[in-house]
């Protein structure tokens, strides 16, 4: 699966009430992949995706945010906007607001990652304020 298909899968699972905008802005570097909103709130998310875990359990999972992405996400986060960066590996997702992070250890990923359906539920809750 590609990052594009990964995002499309998340969107297909998301409640239809949630507005989703797959941002493609060739004029402003660093803008995140998506904007979500609903009557309960909104957020921006930058997605990164790795199709399969590395074979060695000591190999770190690279989190390749560009310098422009790091700068944009950090600036908006400092303004108080709800901004997240997400790393998906197969069907699991880990979320962070530490935009300086360059990788996750596999142990960190195993402890903090959630299934895609659980991530989608949390995302819907942000936008719809539903439990």
Steps between C-alpha positions, in 0.01 A plus 500: 500500500620853428459804725226624267307172533562499876336843533216395268435197721481721809258730317283206396466394866432852628147608596335676203421799724871582525617744234832385354728696272800330342721806464716528190661843504786543253552862610564452872752238603454316826119514510363179657323228302152547639256726678201356686206684655154456641265654756728390785832635374774472240858386451783478249691175450825423318513132408804281444467134409727195500353202321671239713703487819873451468612140549740583782336601827788742565435700181335836568184601313597815309271797536597708199354844556668757276647818649212698347246263655669521839499881484134527389371247752699652788392856418130409485530285814655798682199708388285248690352320201431125524779356285616137490756294315418135446708198407314202363658159471273239340171535697639673812544872562702709743428871549733773623523874545879483530592628157874473569470120518696323228407141581307271732663195651310180437444465874353851515276422205378174657415676827325807356354404161129434461303314235381707205134466607585639845689793344201574275272495807725753679513720191121496472475585869718811449275623220161384624555501875341154527612205708 
